[in-house]
Amino acid sequence: MNIGVMSDTHGNRKFMHRVADQMRQDAGVTLIIHLGDNFEDAEELRDYGHTVHMVPGLWCPEYRNNRVPKTTLDSFDGVSIACAHAEDDLQNKAQQADVVLVGHTHCGKIEQRGDVLWLNPGHLKAPTSRNQPPTYGILWLSEESIRATLHNINGTIRDELICARSRCPQ
């Protein structure tokens, strides 16, 4: 299973749709995780036929709605993935996950903390935001490994990290 990860679209529907279509066509992404700012952008992706898992960002009205979870912890192909817009919202969910996805900083980054793979896909807000270019992520889940890639908006890989599933918590 291949999962696309985006964050901080901030109403830039042009970048968001371009990347969503690119992820589906070039990487066979079947699920997009949208990490907030803006929640309505994620809803639009869903309305356009994409399968979307979403959490609200700090600027979204949904973030202040107690009926909308700020964080999620779900399993996809046997991999537990914790999602939040801001790392501070995760609380103990990060310790229960194989993969943690966060946004908010607009700075794309992949790292391993212990046995947990962390991915911040960056932003799709504008040609630059906080001195960072637009980026997005893809999780490639196979029986043997979890591969995370960080992509520039043109699709080129900017960074990559592979974790053997046998080393990741199950």
Sequence and secondary structure as in RCSB ss.txt:
>XXXX:A:sequence
MNIGVMSDTHGNRKFMHRVADQMRQDAGVTLIIHLGDNFEDAEELRDYGHTVHMVPGLWCPEYRNNRVPKTTLDS
FDGVSIACAHAEDDLQNKAQQADVVLVGHTHCGKIEQRGDVLWLNPGHLKAPTSRNQPPTYGILWLSEESIRATL
HNINGTIRDELICARSRCPQ
>XXXX:A:secstr
 EEEEE   TT HHHHHHHHHHHHHHH   EEEE SS HHHHHHHHHTT  EEE   TTSGGGG TTS SEEEEE
ETTEEEEEESSGGG GGGGGG SEEEE SSS  EEEEETTEEEEE    SSS BTTB  EEEEEEE SSEEEEEE
EETTS EEEEEEEETTTS  
